[in-house]
């Protein structure tokens, strides 16, 4: 019998579960003669409200038995190859711990597997209490839940016609699944400790526990057939994430801006934790930046040694795909459904060269779909209360005004300080906004030249790209403005929708 992974125990019973579980291989190798026993979950975590979980047992022995340690839960056998663990409310102040030991014997050899049982004293923190979103901020060592009955913030979809065709409510969810979890340094061992156990979908909510490691993760809700209905970015960061006034070139408060990139663990110069996530324009799901350390290079070179991809998935079930060609679809909602079904797939333009992952049409609904604004939409990747920045945050959009691309040398002094765009000189693989001192790291981007030659990470430490929600004035072109700088120049220019950049969220 082939190796099998059971996700969330079983699709049909997922709605019955009230605990988080870690899933492993449960079936022995075909023809295995030695005694073998496996369990579907090596850890089950309950919150203070209690609940139930099913643990499936597989063995090549004639039978198996179990022993329980702990008096705060009950165990009953089900269907011959499963254990039902049930707990009541934990009214005390302490976390409860226990253990199940499953044993089997074959040819005189006894083997066993242990299942750790935990019931926390605290109830799940509702991350969506003040509004739903595609991203939620959590801390390590906690128990959380969020409303998974509505897509994104429950708002509009621009002019993409997605809601008209696919609806706003999530009504066909059957179970939740961890797609990926990853630290900024790509440490695969520690990445497995960001989300503690498997997330559970129950009563329109996703519940999950966080482990001891900070990082980022994506949790999806799937239907009965295993198709992704929607997915959410979980940003696990113990550092307090704050916001402050952003002062524009005229000395006015243009926005209240987050103190770091979306998905970053800090904003410390030269620390890999400051990078945050990459995003294709208009998409809600993140892609990971390089895991390499920063390097000081005043020439802004693209050094391969510092572009090492971070493709960790931890205990997730997903696969990163970077060479996918978007379908040639001229009518909205075009490739939006595909992007939702495949949140780990980077969608390249159907034509060689950068263009649009979303739609190949030329009417304004196709080229200017409003996927990120001006009002926050269901595709906005920022957490509750925040959105992708709009126009004029870092200057007036006027095309590419760099020295190397037609700009005037008078716009920059001898140290490379931007006179026109209010950026300070390059330092520590980044620049600072003159009016506030806010630091913006140069984390590079994802780049490709065709569907085969894919550079997952590009210009790490040598160049910066920051999206806005503002589209080009040309209604026939699918482009949006982003800030772009390296050690020698800064500009505010257009990028195709299938380009990648980072995001510095602002308050709604």
Secondary structure, DSSP 8 states (H G I E B T S, - for coil): ----B-TTS-TTTGGG--EEEEE-B-S--TT--S--EEESEEEEEE-TT-EEEEEEEEESSS-EEEEEE-SSEEEEEETTTEEEEEE----SSS-EEEEEEEEEEETTEEEEEEEEEEE-SS--EETTTT---SEEEE-TT-EEEEE-SBSTTS-B-TTS-HHHHH-SB-----EEEEEEEE-TT--HHHHTTSB-SB-EEETTEEEEEB-S--EEEEEEEE-TTS-EEEEEEEEE--S---EEEEE-TTSSEEEEEESS-TT-S---TT-GGG---BEETT--S-B----S-----TT----GGG-------TT-----EEEEE-----STTTTHHHHHHTTTEEEE-SSSSS--SS----SHHHH---TT-SS-BTT--S-TTEE---TTSSS---S---GGGT--GGGB-TT--BTTTTB---BTTEEEBTTT--EEE---EEEESSSS-EEEEESTTT-EEEEEEEE-S-TTS-EEEEEEE-SS-EEEEEEETTSEEB---EE-
